[in-house]
Amino acid sequence: APFGDLLSSMRARAVSSLATVFSRRPVSRTVNAPTTSTRTPQHPKPVRHFRRSVTTTMAAATMADDGLCGEVFFLDEFASRQWDDPSYGGTRIAGFDKGEFVRRVHEAHVAGAALVDGYAPFCKHVFVPNFIPGTKVGSVPITRENEKHLRSGYSSRSDAELPVLTRWFPHDKVDIPYATFLDVILYSREQLIKERSAMESKQERPPLPDAPWGIISIKGQLENFECPMTPITMMRNTLIGEGGSGVEIDRAAYAKAVAYHKAHAPVVAAGSPNGE
């Protein structure tokens, strides 16, 4: 019948087409066959992602040129205060190049200085012998002889944060020993991005470089282990929208911090500190 002939013809053409398709597929790949596909991706990345990547790369390249970014660490702007702000409350660094500092921390890490766990998974410490000439400890014990020199007042660490009550010693009123060790405090790049996104005033800052760990603080001290952070820092850390890290208070750690800072106070070279 005509219909049967038509059906048979259609089947024959379908079989022929399938045979042609499969005959064009490579049976095997030789050793010298190229491994990189030359096909155009079906879903290219949006242009905005490309622009963001270029901006980030340029920022990272600038920091790398300045020596402020290496393979593992970069110097975060929060730590730059210790070079640039004469009112910084704690360890001041003077006469030592920032890029050289980052390079020396990298060298110490490669030589075996481990990343020591901090108060949260995103926080680490690198403890190194003090290699910065003239650097002194950032806080000193409170004694009967020097407690009369204690000062107090409200201060903030940056314009983005609210002032809090602090106390300190004027640097010319107390004996300040030279630091034996440096506690280099690190935050992960992901945490720094998270904190920036939580504060509107920080969202327009230049992108962070690609290194995984940002140096956020350097403490000159006599110990090669972590000294407790100030209780007010622990309080602030519970409020990520106010400059903290978003970590709840560990009451046992808070009690240790209170005990330590009852007996110690930071040293400030200026009339009053810009935070701690």
Buried (B, 14 or more C-beta within 10 A) or exposed (E): EEEEEEEEEEEEEEEEEEEEEEEEEEEEEEEEEEEEEEEEEEEEEEEEEEEEEEEBEEBBEEBBEEBBBBEBBBBBBBBBBBBEBEBBBBBBBEEBBBBEBBBBBBEBBEEEBEBBEBBBEBBBBBBBEBBBEEBBBBBBEBEEEBEEBBBEEEBBBBEEBEEBEBBBBBBEEBEBEEBEBBBBBBBBBEBBEBBBEBBEEBEEEEBBBBBEBBBBBBBBBEEBEBBBBBBBBBBBBEBBEBBBBBBEEEEEBBEBBBEBBEEBBBBBBBEBBBBB
